Amino acid sequence: MPKGRSRVDVEILQVQVRLGSNRNSALTTMVLERDGLGGGWRLRESLAGAA
């Protein structure tokens, strides 16, 4: 839904990272949510070993 078209606007980012420098380590998926008041990001969910 386009921003501003609903009563609640929430920005969500989903990122996948490898922890450390080992290319064979499992991916960790993190879901981040923007804090509407402070503008920072908070961790909403983290799934280790997710692809």
mmCIF entry with sequence, helices, sheets and N, C-alpha, C, O atoms, coordinates in Angstrom:
data_MODEL
# 
_entry.id   MODEL 
# 
_entity.id                         1 
_entity.type                       polymer 
_entity.pdbx_number_of_molecules   1 
# 
_entity_poly.entity_id                      1 
_entity_poly.type                           'polypeptide(L)' 
_entity_poly.nstd_linkage                   no 
_entity_poly.nstd_monomer                   no 
_entity_poly.pdbx_seq_one_letter_code       MPKGRSRVDVEILQVQVRLGSNRNSALTTMVLERDGLGGGWRLRESLAGAA 
_entity_poly.pdbx_seq_one_letter_code_can   MPKGRSRVDVEILQVQVRLGSNRNSALTTMVLERDGLGGGWRLRESLAGAA 
_entity_poly.pdbx_strand_id                 A 
# 
loop_
_entity_poly_seq.entity_id 
_entity_poly_seq.num 
_entity_poly_seq.mon_id 
_entity_poly_seq.hetero 
1 1  MET n 
1 2  PRO n 
1 3  LYS n 
1 4  GLY n 
1 5  ARG n 
1 6  SER n 
1 7  ARG n 
1 8  VAL n 
1 9  ASP n 
1 10 VAL n 
1 11 GLU n 
1 12 ILE n 
1 13 LEU n 
1 14 GLN n 
1 15 VAL n 
1 16 GLN n 
1 17 VAL n 
1 18 ARG n 
1 19 LEU n 
1 20 GLY n 
1 21 SER n 
1 22 ASN n 
1 23 ARG n 
1 24 ASN n 
1 25 SER n 
1 26 ALA n 
1 27 LEU n 
1 28 THR n 
1 29 THR n 
1 30 MET n 
1 31 VAL n 
1 32 LEU n 
1 33 GLU n 
1 34 ARG n 
1 35 ASP n 
1 36 GLY n 
1 37 LEU n 
1 38 GLY n 
1 39 GLY n 
1 40 GLY n 
1 41 TRP n 
1 42 ARG n 
1 43 LEU n 
1 44 ARG n 
1 45 GLU n 
1 46 SER n 
1 47 LEU n 
1 48 ALA n 
1 49 GLY n 
1 50 ALA n 
1 51 ALA n 
# 
_struct_asym.id          A 
_struct_asym.entity_id   1 
# 
_struct_sheet.id               AA1 
_struct_sheet.type             ? 
_struct_sheet.number_strands   3 
_struct_sheet.details          ? 
# 
loop_
_struct_sheet_order.sheet_id 
_struct_sheet_order.range_id_1 
_struct_sheet_order.range_id_2 
_struct_sheet_order.offset 
_struct_sheet_order.sense 
AA1 1 2 ? anti-parallel 
AA1 2 3 ? anti-parallel 
# 
loop_
_struct_sheet_range.sheet_id 
_struct_sheet_range.id 
_struct_sheet_range.beg_label_comp_id 
_struct_sheet_range.beg_label_asym_id 
_struct_sheet_range.beg_label_seq_id 
_struct_sheet_range.pdbx_beg_PDB_ins_code 
_struct_sheet_range.end_label_comp_id 
_struct_sheet_range.end_label_asym_id 
_struct_sheet_range.end_label_seq_id 
_struct_sheet_range.pdbx_end_PDB_ins_code 
_struct_sheet_range.beg_auth_comp_id 
_struct_sheet_range.beg_auth_asym_id 
_struct_sheet_range.beg_auth_seq_id 
_struct_sheet_range.end_auth_comp_id 
_struct_sheet_range.end_auth_asym_id 
_struct_sheet_range.end_auth_seq_id 
AA1 1 ILE A 12 ? ARG A 18 ? ILE A 12 ARG A 18 
AA1 2 LEU A 27 ? ARG A 34 ? LEU A 27 ARG A 34 
AA1 3 TRP A 41 ? ALA A 48 ? TRP A 41 ALA A 48 
# 
loop_
_atom_site.group_PDB 
_atom_site.id 
_atom_site.type_symbol 
_atom_site.label_atom_id 
_atom_site.label_alt_id 
_atom_site.label_comp_id 
_atom_site.label_asym_id 
_atom_site.label_entity_id 
_atom_site.label_seq_id 
_atom_site.pdbx_PDB_ins_code 
_atom_site.Cartn_x 
_atom_site.Cartn_y 
_atom_site.Cartn_z 
_atom_site.occupancy 
_atom_site.B_iso_or_equiv 
_atom_site.pdbx_formal_charge 
_atom_site.auth_seq_id 
_atom_site.auth_comp_id 
_atom_site.auth_asym_id 
_atom_site.auth_atom_id 
_atom_site.pdbx_PDB_model_num 
ATOM 1   N N  . MET A 1 1  ? 0.847  -1.160  0.000  1.00 0.00 ? 1  MET A N  1 
ATOM 2   C CA . MET A 1 1  ? 0.000  0.000   0.000  1.00 0.00 ? 1  MET A CA 1 
ATOM 3   C C  . MET A 1 1  ? 0.904  1.238   0.000  1.00 0.00 ? 1  MET A C  1 
ATOM 4   O O  . MET A 1 1  ? 1.861  1.293   0.772  1.00 0.00 ? 1  MET A O  1 
ATOM 5   N N  . PRO A 1 2  ? 0.627  2.203   -0.826 1.00 0.00 ? 2  PRO A N  1 
ATOM 6   C CA . PRO A 1 2  ? 1.453  3.413   -0.864 1.00 0.00 ? 2  PRO A CA 1 
ATOM 7   C C  . PRO A 1 2  ? 1.450  4.144   0.473  1.00 0.00 ? 2  PRO A C  1 
ATOM 8   O O  . PRO A 1 2  ? 0.442  4.172   1.178  1.00 0.00 ? 2  PRO A O  1 
ATOM 9   N N  . LYS A 1 3  ? 2.590  4.733   0.809  1.00 0.00 ? 3  LYS A N  1 
ATOM 10  C CA . LYS A 1 3  ? 2.723  5.457   2.067  1.00 0.00 ? 3  LYS A CA 1 
ATOM 11  C C  . LYS A 1 3  ? 1.693  6.579   2.142  1.00 0.00 ? 3  LYS A C  1 
ATOM 12  O O  . LYS A 1 3  ? 1.474  7.308   1.175  1.00 0.00 ? 3  LYS A O  1 
ATOM 13  N N  . GLY A 1 4  ? 1.067  6.700   3.309  1.00 0.00 ? 4  GLY A N  1 
ATOM 14  C CA . GLY A 1 4  ? 0.087  7.749   3.520  1.00 0.00 ? 4  GLY A CA 1 
ATOM 15  C C  . GLY A 1 4  ? -1.340 7.371   3.155  1.00 0.00 ? 4  GLY A C  1 
ATOM 16  O O  . GLY A 1 4  ? -2.253 8.169   3.368  1.00 0.00 ? 4  GLY A O  1 
ATOM 17  N N  . ARG A 1 5  ? -1.562 6.181   2.612  1.00 0.00 ? 5  ARG A N  1 
ATOM 18  C CA . ARG A 1 5  ? -2.902 5.779   2.178  1.00 0.00 ? 5  ARG A CA 1 
ATOM 19  C C  . ARG A 1 5  ? -3.646 4.995   3.261  1.00 0.00 ? 5  ARG A C  1 
ATOM 20  O O  . ARG A 1 5  ? -4.815 4.653   3.082  1.00 0.00 ? 5  ARG A O  1 
ATOM 21  N N  . SER A 1 6  ? -2.982 4.711   4.377  1.00 0.00 ? 6  SER A N  1 
ATOM 22  C CA . SER A 1 6  ? -3.645 3.987   5.464  1.00 0.00 ? 6  SER A CA 1 
ATOM 23  C C  . SER A 1 6  ? -3.425 4.747   6.773  1.00 0.00 ? 6  SER A C  1 
ATOM 24  O O  . SER A 1 6  ? -2.740 5.770   6.795  1.00 0.00 ? 6  SER A O  1 
ATOM 25  N N  . ARG A 1 7  ? -3.991 4.257   7.832  1.00 0.00 ? 7  ARG A N  1 
ATOM 26  C CA . ARG A 1 7  ? -3.855 4.920   9.126  1.00 0.00 ? 7  ARG A CA 1 
ATOM 27  C C  . ARG A 1 7  ? -2.496 4.669   9.760  1.00 0.00 ? 7  ARG A C  1 
ATOM 28  O O  . ARG A 1 7  ? -2.014 5.505   10.525 1.00 0.00 ? 7  ARG A O  1 
ATOM 29  N N  . VAL A 1 8  ? -1.872 3.550   9.462  1.00 0.00 ? 8  VAL A N  1 
ATOM 30  C CA . VAL A 1 8  ? -0.584 3.198   10.058 1.00 0.00 ? 8  VAL A CA 1 
ATOM 31  C C  . VAL A 1 8  ? 0.430  2.943   8.944  1.00 0.00 ? 8  VAL A C  1 
ATOM 32  O O  . VAL A 1 8  ? 0.221  2.089   8.082  1.00 0.00 ? 8  VAL A O  1 
ATOM 33  N N  . ASP A 1 9  ? 1.526  3.695   8.975  1.00 0.00 ? 9  ASP A N  1 
ATOM 34  C CA . ASP A 1 9  ? 2.607  3.477   8.020  1.00 0.00 ? 9  ASP A CA 1 
ATOM 35  C C  . ASP A 1 9  ? 3.759  2.806   8.758  1.00 0.00 ? 9  ASP A C  1 
ATOM 36  O O  . ASP A 1 9  ? 4.232  3.318   9.773  1.00 0.00 ? 9  ASP A O  1 
ATOM 37  N N  . VAL A 1 10 ? 4.209  1.664   8.252  1.00 0.00 ? 10 VAL A N  1 
ATOM 38  C CA . VAL A 1 10 ? 5.311  0.937   8.864  1.00 0.00 ? 10 VAL A CA 1 
ATOM 39  C C  . VAL A 1 10 ? 6.303  0.579   7.775  1.00 0.00 ? 10 VAL A C  1 
ATOM 40  O O  . VAL A 1 10 ? 5.941  -0.026  6.767  1.00 0.00 ? 10 VAL A O  1 
ATOM 41  N N  . GLU A 1 11 ? 7.562  0.955   7.983  1.00 0.00 ? 11 GLU A N  1 
ATOM 42  C CA . GLU A 1 11 ? 8.615  0.576   7.056  1.00 0.00 ? 11 GLU A CA 1 
ATOM 43  C C  . GLU A 1 11 ? 9.287  -0.678  7.580  1.00 0.00 ? 11 GLU A C  1 
ATOM 44  O O  . GLU A 1 11 ? 9.672  -0.742  8.748  1.00 0.00 ? 11 GLU A O  1 
ATOM 45  N N  . ILE A 1 12 ? 9.428  -1.678  6.718  1.00 0.00 ? 12 ILE A N  1 
ATOM 46  C CA . ILE A 1 12 ? 10.033 -2.960  7.080  1.00 0.00 ? 12 ILE A CA 1 
ATOM 47  C C  . ILE A 1 12 ? 11.162 -3.254  6.100  1.00 0.00 ? 12 ILE A C  1 
ATOM 48  O O  . ILE A 1 12 ? 11.007 -3.086  4.890  1.00 0.00 ? 12 ILE A O  1 
ATOM 49  N N  . LEU A 1 13 ? 12.292 -3.693  6.629  1.00 0.00 ? 13 LEU A N  1 
ATOM 50  C CA . LEU A 1 13 ? 13.409 -4.167  5.810  1.00 0.00 ? 13 LEU A CA 1 
ATOM 51  C C  . LEU A 1 13 ? 13.693 -5.608  6.185  1.00 0.00 ? 13 LEU A C  1 
ATOM 52  O O  . LEU A 1 13 ? 13.670 -5.959  7.365  1.00 0.00 ? 13 LEU A O  1 
ATOM 53  N N  . GLN A 1 14 ? 13.960 -6.440  5.202  1.00 0.00 ? 14 GLN A N  1 
ATOM 54  C CA . GLN A 1 14 ? 14.396 -7.807  5.458  1.00 0.00 ? 14 GLN A CA 1 
ATOM 55  C C  . GLN A 1 14 ? 15.782 -7.944  4.844  1.00 0.00 ? 14 GLN A C  1 
ATOM 56  O O  . GLN A 1 14 ? 15.957 -7.744  3.642  1.00 0.00 ? 14 GLN A O  1 
ATOM 57  N N  . VAL A 1 15 ? 16.761 -8.285  5.668  1.00 0.00 ? 15 VAL A N  1 
ATOM 58  C CA . VAL A 1 15 ? 18.138 -8.415  5.197  1.00 0.00 ? 15 VAL A CA 1 
ATOM 59  C C  . VAL A 1 15 ? 18.667 -9.793  5.548  1.00 0.00 ? 15 VAL A C  1 
ATOM 60  O O  . VAL A 1 15 ? 18.281 -10.381 6.558  1.00 0.00 ? 15 VAL A O  1 
ATOM 61  N N  . GLN A 1 16 ? 19.555 -10.305 4.703  1.00 0.00 ? 16 GLN A N  1 
ATOM 62  C CA . GLN A 1 16 ? 20.222 -11.569 4.980  1.00 0.00 ? 16 GLN A CA 1 
ATOM 63  C C  . GLN A 1 16 ? 21.714 -11.304 5.080  1.00 0.00 ? 16 GLN A C  1 
ATOM 64  O O  . GLN A 1 16 ? 22.294 -10.627 4.231  1.00 0.00 ? 16 GLN A O  1 
ATOM 65  N N  . VAL A 1 17 ? 22.327 -11.841 6.122  1.00 0.00 ? 17 VAL A N  1 
ATOM 66  C CA . VAL A 1 17 ? 23.752 -11.628 6.360  1.00 0.00 ? 17 VAL A CA 1 
ATOM 67  C C  . VAL A 1 17 ? 24.419 -12.945 6.727  1.00 0.00 ? 17 VAL A C  1 
ATOM 68  O O  . VAL A 1 17 ? 23.777 -13.887 7.192  1.00 0.00 ? 17 VAL A O  1 
ATOM 69  N N  . ARG A 1 18 ? 25.714 -12.977 6.505  1.00 0.00 ? 18 ARG A N  1 
ATOM 70  C CA . ARG A 1 18 ? 26.545 -14.063 7.016  1.00 0.00 ? 18 ARG A CA 1 
ATOM 71  C C  . ARG A 1 18 ? 27.323 -13.492 8.173  1.00 0.00 ? 18 ARG A C  1 
ATOM 72  O O  . ARG A 1 18 ? 27.950 -12.441 8.047  1.00 0.00 ? 18 ARG A O  1 
ATOM 73  N N  . LEU A 1 19 ? 27.290 -14.167 9.290  1.00 0.00 ? 19 LEU A N  1 
ATOM 74  C CA . LEU A 1 19 ? 27.992 -13.688 10.463 1.00 0.00 ? 19 LEU A CA 1 
ATOM 75  C C  . LEU A 1 19 ? 29.452 -14.103 10.392 1.00 0.00 ? 19 LEU A C  1 
ATOM 76  O O  . LEU A 1 19 ? 29.759 -15.266 10.129 1.00 0.00 ? 19 LEU A O  1 
ATOM 77  N N  . GLY A 1 20 ? 30.344 -13.165 10.623 1.00 0.00 ? 20 GLY A N  1 
ATOM 78  C CA . GLY A 1 20 ? 31.770 -13.469 10.535 1.00 0.00 ? 20 GLY A CA 1 
ATOM 79  C C  . GLY A 1 20 ? 32.245 -13.429 9.098  1.00 0.00 ? 20 GLY A C  1 
ATOM 80  O O  . GLY A 1 20 ? 31.524 -12.985 8.205  1.00 0.00 ? 20 GLY A O  1 
ATOM 81  N N  . SER A 1 21 ? 33.460 -13.895 8.882  1.00 0.00 ? 21 SER A N  1 
ATOM 82  C CA . SER A 1 21 ? 34.049 -13.847 7.541  1.00 0.00 ? 21 SER A CA 1 
ATOM 83  C C  . SER A 1 21 ? 34.046 -15.204 6.845  1.00 0.00 ? 21 SER A C  1 
ATOM 84  O O  . SER A 1 21 ? 34.616 -15.338 5.762  1.00 0.00 ? 21 SER A O  1 
ATOM 85  N N  . ASN A 1 22 ? 33.419 -16.206 7.440  1.00 0.00 ? 22 ASN A N  1 
ATOM 86  C CA . ASN A 1 22 ? 33.361 -17.543 6.851  1.00 0.00 ? 22 ASN A CA 1 
ATOM 87  C C  . ASN A 1 22 ? 32.271 -17.596 5.786  1.00 0.00 ? 22 ASN A C  1 
ATOM 88  O O  . ASN A 1 22 ? 31.086 -17.469 6.096  1.00 0.00 ? 22 ASN A O  1 
ATOM 89  N N  . ARG A 1 23 ? 32.674 -17.782 4.534  1.00 0.00 ? 23 ARG A N  1 
ATOM 90  C CA . ARG A 1 23 ? 31.687 -17.818 3.433  1.00 0.00 ? 23 ARG A CA 1 
ATOM 91  C C  . ARG A 1 23 ? 30.753 -19.015 3.528  1.00 0.00 ? 23 ARG A C  1 
ATOM 92  O O  . ARG A 1 23 ? 29.696 -19.021 2.898  1.00 0.00 ? 23 ARG A O  1 
ATOM 93  N N  . ASN A 1 24 ? 31.124 -20.032 4.305  1.00 0.00 ? 24 ASN A N  1 
ATOM 94  C CA . ASN A 1 24 ? 30.289 -21.228 4.442  1.00 0.00 ? 24 ASN A CA 1 
ATOM 95  C C  . ASN A 1 24 ? 29.346 -21.156 5.636  1.00 0.00 ? 24 ASN A C  1 
ATOM 96  O O  . ASN A 1 24 ? 28.600 -22.103 5.887  1.00 0.00 ? 24 ASN A O  1 
ATOM 97  N N  . SER A 1 25 ? 29.366 -20.053 6.373  1.00 0.00 ? 25 SER A N  1 
ATOM 98  C CA . SER A 1 25 ? 28.460 -19.938 7.516  1.00 0.00 ? 25 SER A CA 1 
ATOM 99  C C  . SER A 1 25 ? 27.025 -19.773 7.021  1.00 0.00 ? 25 SER A C  1 
ATOM 100 O O  . SER A 1 25 ? 26.785 -19.321 5.901  1.00 0.00 ? 25 SER A O  1 
ATOM 101 N N  . ALA A 1 26 ? 26.089 -20.145 7.869  1.00 0.00 ? 26 ALA A N  1 
ATOM 102 C CA . ALA A 1 26 ? 24.673 -20.072 7.499  1.00 0.00 ? 26 ALA A CA 1 
ATOM 103 C C  . ALA A 1 26 ? 24.230 -18.616 7.400  1.00 0.00 ? 26 ALA A C  1 
ATOM 104 O O  . ALA A 1 26 ? 24.756 -17.739 8.085  1.00 0.00 ? 26 ALA A O  1 
ATOM 105 N N  . LEU A 1 27 ? 23.264 -18.386 6.544  1.00 0.00 ? 27 LEU A N  1 
ATOM 106 C CA . LEU A 1 27 ? 22.668 -17.054 6.445  1.00 0.00 ? 27 LEU A CA 1 
ATOM 107 C C  . LEU A 1 27 ? 21.766 -16.803 7.646  1.00 0.00 ? 27 LEU A C  1 
ATOM 108 O O  . LEU A 1 27 ? 21.093 -17.712 8.131  1.00 0.00 ? 27 LEU A O  1 
ATOM 109 N N  . THR A 1 28 ? 21.761 -15.580 8.113  1.00 0.00 ? 28 THR A N  1 
ATOM 110 C CA . THR A 1 28 ? 20.827 -15.157 9.151  1.00 0.00 ? 28 THR A CA 1 
ATOM 111 C C  . THR A 1 28 ? 19.925 -14.091 8.524  1.00 0.00 ? 28 THR A C  1 
ATOM 112 O O  . THR A 1 28 ? 20.410 -13.114 7.955  1.00 0.00 ? 28 THR A O  1 
ATOM 113 N N  . THR A 1 29 ? 18.619 -14.287 8.634  1.00 0.00 ? 29 THR A N  1 
ATOM 114 C CA . THR A 1 29 ? 17.654 -13.332 8.103  1.00 0.00 ? 29 THR A CA 1 
ATOM 115 C C  . THR A 1 29 ? 17.161 -12.461 9.248  1.00 0.00 ? 29 THR A C  1 
ATOM 116 O O  . THR A 1 29 ? 16.722 -12.968 10.281 1.00 0.00 ? 29 THR A O  1 
ATOM 117 N N  . MET A 1 30 ? 17.235 -11.145 9.058  1.00 0.00 ? 30 MET A N  1 
ATOM 118 C CA . MET A 1 30 ? 16.774 -10.197 10.073 1.00 0.00 ? 30 MET A CA 1 
ATOM 119 C C  . MET A 1 30 ? 15.678 -9.321  9.476  1.00 0.00 ? 30 MET A C  1 
ATOM 120 O O  . MET A 1 30 ? 15.800 -8.827  8.355  1.00 0.00 ? 30 MET A O  1 
ATOM 121 N N  . VAL A 1 31 ? 14.614 -9.140  10.237 1.00 0.00 ? 31 VAL A N  1 
ATOM 122 C CA . VAL A 1 31 ? 13.520 -8.264  9.835  1.00 0.00 ? 31 VAL A CA 1 
ATOM 123 C C  . VAL A 1 31 ? 13.595 -7.034  10.738 1.00 0.00 ? 31 VAL A C  1 
ATOM 124 O O  . VAL A 1 31 ? 13.496 -7.133  11.961 1.00 0.00 ? 31 VAL A O  1 
ATOM 125 N N  . LEU A 1 32 ? 13.773 -5.877  10.107 1.00 0.00 ? 32 LEU A N  1 
ATOM 126 C CA . LEU A 1 32 ? 13.918 -4.621  10.839 1.00 0.00 ? 32 LEU A CA 1 
ATOM 127 C C  . LEU A 1 32 ? 12.689 -3.753  10.612 1.00 0.00 ? 32 LEU A C  1 
ATOM 128 O O  . LEU A 1 32 ? 12.116 -3.742  9.522  1.00 0.00 ? 32 LEU A O  1 
ATOM 129 N N  . GLU A 1 33 ? 12.290 -3.028  11.646 1.00 0.00 ? 33 GLU A N  1 
ATOM 130 C CA . GLU A 1 33 ? 11.123 -2.145  11.559 1.00 0.00 ? 33 GLU A CA 1 
ATOM 131 C C  . GLU A 1 33 ? 11.547 -0.737  11.970 1.00 0.00 ? 33 GLU A C  1 
ATOM 132 O O  . GLU A 1 33 ? 12.213 -0.559  12.989 1.00 0.00 ? 33 GLU A O  1 
ATOM 133 N N  . ARG A 1 34 ? 11.162 0.259   11.177 1.00 0.00 ? 34 ARG A N  1 
ATOM 134 C CA . ARG A 1 34 ? 11.509 1.654   11.469 1.00 0.00 ? 34 ARG A CA 1 
ATOM 135 C C  . ARG A 1 34 ? 10.662 2.169   12.630 1.00 0.00 ? 34 ARG A C  1 
ATOM 136 O O  . ARG A 1 34 ? 9.446  1.983   12.665 1.00 0.00 ? 34 ARG A O  1 
ATOM 137 N N  . ASP A 1 35 ? 11.334 2.818   13.574 1.00 0.00 ? 35 ASP A N  1 
ATOM 138 C CA . ASP A 1 35 ? 10.652 3.451   14.705 1.00 0.00 ? 35 ASP A CA 1 
ATOM 139 C C  . ASP A 1 35 ? 10.081 4.779   14.214 1.00 0.00 ? 35 ASP A C  1 
ATOM 140 O O  . ASP A 1 35 ? 10.833 5.680   13.841 1.00 0.00 ? 35 ASP A O  1 
ATOM 141 N N  . GLY A 1 36 ? 8.763  4.901   14.215 1.00 0.00 ? 36 GLY A N  1 
ATOM 142 C CA . GLY A 1 36 ? 8.111  6.099   13.700 1.00 0.00 ? 36 GLY A CA 1 
ATOM 143 C C  . GLY A 1 36 ? 8.407  7.355   14.488 1.00 0.00 ? 36 GLY A C  1 
ATOM 144 O O  . GLY A 1 36 ? 8.348  8.453   13.934 1.00 0.00 ? 36 GLY A O  1 
ATOM 145 N N  . LEU A 1 37 ? 8.723  7.228   15.761 1.00 0.00 ? 37 LEU A N  1 
ATOM 146 C CA . LEU A 1 37 ? 8.966  8.406   16.587 1.00 0.00 ? 37 LEU A CA 1 
ATOM 147 C C  . LEU A 1 37 ? 10.420 8.864   16.500 1.00 0.00 ? 37 LEU A C  1 
ATOM 148 O O  . LEU A 1 37 ? 10.686 10.043  16.270 1.00 0.00 ? 37 LEU A O  1 
ATOM 149 N N  . GLY A 1 38 ? 11.349 7.947   16.681 1.00 0.00 ? 38 GLY A N  1 
ATOM 150 C CA . GLY A 1 38 ? 12.758 8.311   16.715 1.00 0.00 ? 38 GLY A CA 1 
ATOM 151 C C  . GLY A 1 38 ? 13.458 8.205   15.371 1.00 0.00 ? 38 GLY A C  1 
ATOM 152 O O  . GLY A 1 38 ? 14.525 8.790   15.185 1.00 0.00 ? 38 GLY A O  1 
ATOM 153 N N  . GLY A 1 39 ? 12.878 7.470   14.431 1.00 0.00 ? 39 GLY A N  1 
ATOM 154 C CA . GLY A 1 39 ? 13.468 7.336   13.112 1.00 0.00 ? 39 GLY A CA 1 
ATOM 155 C C  . GLY A 1 39 ? 14.510 6.236   13.004 1.00 0.00 ? 39 GLY A C  1 
ATOM 156 O O  . GLY A 1 39 ? 15.012 5.965   11.913 1.00 0.00 ? 39 GLY A O  1 
ATOM 157 N N  . GLY A 1 40 ? 14.844 5.598   14.123 1.00 0.00 ? 40 GLY A N  1 
ATOM 158 C CA . GLY A 1 40 ? 15.820 4.508   14.093 1.00 0.00 ? 40 GLY A CA 1 
ATOM 159 C C  . GLY A 1 40 ? 15.158 3.198   13.690 1.00 0.00 ? 40 GLY A C  1 
ATOM 160 O O  . GLY A 1 40 ? 13.961 3.157   13.404 1.00 0.00 ? 40 GLY A O  1 
ATOM 161 N N  . TRP A 1 41 ? 15.939 2.140   13.670 1.00 0.00 ? 41 TRP A N  1 
ATOM 162 C CA . TRP A 1 41 ? 15.440 0.820   13.301 1.00 0.00 ? 41 TRP A CA 1 
ATOM 163 C C  . TRP A 1 41 ? 15.515 -0.095  14.514 1.00 0.00 ? 41 TRP A C  1 
ATOM 164 O O  . TRP A 1 41 ? 16.422 0.028   15.337 1.00 0.00 ? 41 TRP A O  1 
ATOM 165 N N  . ARG A 1 42 ? 14.558 -1.015  14.625 1.00 0.00 ? 42 ARG A N  1 
ATOM 166 C CA . ARG A 1 42 ? 14.604 -2.013  15.684 1.00 0.00 ? 42 ARG A CA 1 
ATOM 167 C C  . ARG A 1 42 ? 14.460 -3.393  15.060 1.00 0.00 ? 42 ARG A C  1 
ATOM 168 O O  . ARG A 1 42 ? 13.827 -3.563  14.018 1.00 0.00 ? 42 ARG A O  1 
ATOM 169 N N  . LEU A 1 43 ? 15.062 -4.371  15.721 1.00 0.00 ? 43 LEU A N  1 
ATOM 170 C CA . LEU A 1 43 ? 14.997 -5.745  15.253 1.00 0.00 ? 43 LEU A CA 1 
ATOM 171 C C  . LEU A 1 43 ? 13.631 -6.320  15.604 1.00 0.00 ? 43 LEU A C  1 
ATOM 172 O O  . LEU A 1 43 ? 13.252 -6.387  16.773 1.00 0.00 ? 43 LEU A O  1 
ATOM 173 N N  . ARG A 1 44 ? 12.911 -6.727  14.590 1.00 0.00 ? 44 ARG A N  1 
ATOM 174 C CA . ARG A 1 44 ? 11.575 -7.290  14.802 1.00 0.00 ? 44 ARG A CA 1 
ATOM 175 C C  . ARG A 1 44 ? 11.653 -8.803  14.926 1.00 0.00 ? 44 ARG A C  1 
ATOM 176 O O  . ARG A 1 44 ? 10.926 -9.410  15.713 1.00 0.00 ? 44 ARG A O  1 
ATOM 177 N N  . GLU A 1 45 ? 12.561 -9.422  14.123 1.00 0.00 ? 45 GLU A N  1 
ATOM 178 C CA . GLU A 1 45 ? 12.673 -10.880 14.094 1.00 0.00 ? 45 GLU A CA 1 
ATOM 179 C C  . GLU A 1 45 ? 14.031 -11.243 13.523 1.00 0.00 ? 45 GLU A C  1 
ATOM 180 O O  . GLU A 1 45 ? 14.557 -10.542 12.659 1.00 0.00 ? 45 GLU A O  1 
ATOM 181 N N  . SER A 1 46 ? 14.604 -12.349 14.013 1.00 0.00 ? 46 SER A N  1 
ATOM 182 C CA . SER A 1 46 ? 15.860 -12.850 13.503 1.00 0.00 ? 46 SER A CA 1 
ATOM 183 C C  . SER A 1 46 ? 15.774 -14.356 13.380 1.00 0.00 ? 46 SER A C  1 
ATOM 184 O O  . SER A 1 46 ? 15.417 -15.039 14.341 1.00 0.00 ? 46 SER A O  1 
ATOM 185 N N  . LEU A 1 47 ? 16.095 -14.883 12.209 1.00 0.00 ? 47 LEU A N  1 
ATOM 186 C CA . LEU A 1 47 ? 16.022 -16.315 11.955 1.00 0.00 ? 47 LEU A CA 1 
ATOM 187 C C  . LEU A 1 47 ? 17.411 -16.818 11.545 1.00 0.00 ? 47 LEU A C  1 
ATOM 188 O O  . LEU A 1 47 ? 17.837 -16.590 10.413 1.00 0.00 ? 47 LEU A O  1 
ATOM 189 N N  . ALA A 1 48 ? 18.102 -17.483 12.430 1.00 0.00 ? 48 ALA A N  1 
ATOM 190 C CA . ALA A 1 48 ? 19.428 -18.019 12.139 1.00 0.00 ? 48 ALA A CA 1 
ATOM 191 C C  . ALA A 1 48 ? 19.293 -19.251 11.249 1.00 0.00 ? 48 ALA A C  1 
ATOM 192 O O  . ALA A 1 48 ? 18.404 -20.081 11.438 1.00 0.00 ? 48 ALA A O  1 
ATOM 193 N N  . GLY A 1 49 ? 20.179 -19.348 10.295 1.00 0.00 ? 49 GLY A N  1 
ATOM 194 C CA . GLY A 1 49 ? 20.200 -20.498 9.409  1.00 0.00 ? 49 GLY A CA 1 
ATOM 195 C C  . GLY A 1 49 ? 19.120 -20.478 8.343  1.00 0.00 ? 49 GLY A C  1 
ATOM 196 O O  . GLY A 1 49 ? 18.931 -21.482 7.657  1.00 0.00 ? 49 GLY A O  1 
ATOM 197 N N  . ALA A 1 50 ? 18.415 -19.386 8.179  1.00 0.00 ? 50 ALA A N  1 
ATOM 198 C CA . ALA A 1 50 ? 17.369 -19.284 7.161  1.00 0.00 ? 50 ALA A CA 1 
ATOM 199 C C  . ALA A 1 50 ? 18.002 -18.932 5.823  1.00 0.00 ? 50 ALA A C  1 
ATOM 200 O O  . ALA A 1 50 ? 19.006 -18.222 5.761  1.00 0.00 ? 50 ALA A O  1 
ATOM 201 N N  . ALA A 1 51 ? 17.408 -19.432 4.771  1.00 0.00 ? 51 ALA A N  1 
ATOM 202 C CA . ALA A 1 51 ? 17.940 -19.139 3.434  1.00 0.00 ? 51 ALA A CA 1 
ATOM 203 C C  . ALA A 1 51 ? 16.988 -18.304 2.632  1.00 0.00 ? 51 ALA A C  1 
ATOM 204 O O  . ALA A 1 51 ? 17.279 -17.967 1.484  1.00 0.00 ? 51 ALA A O  1 
# 
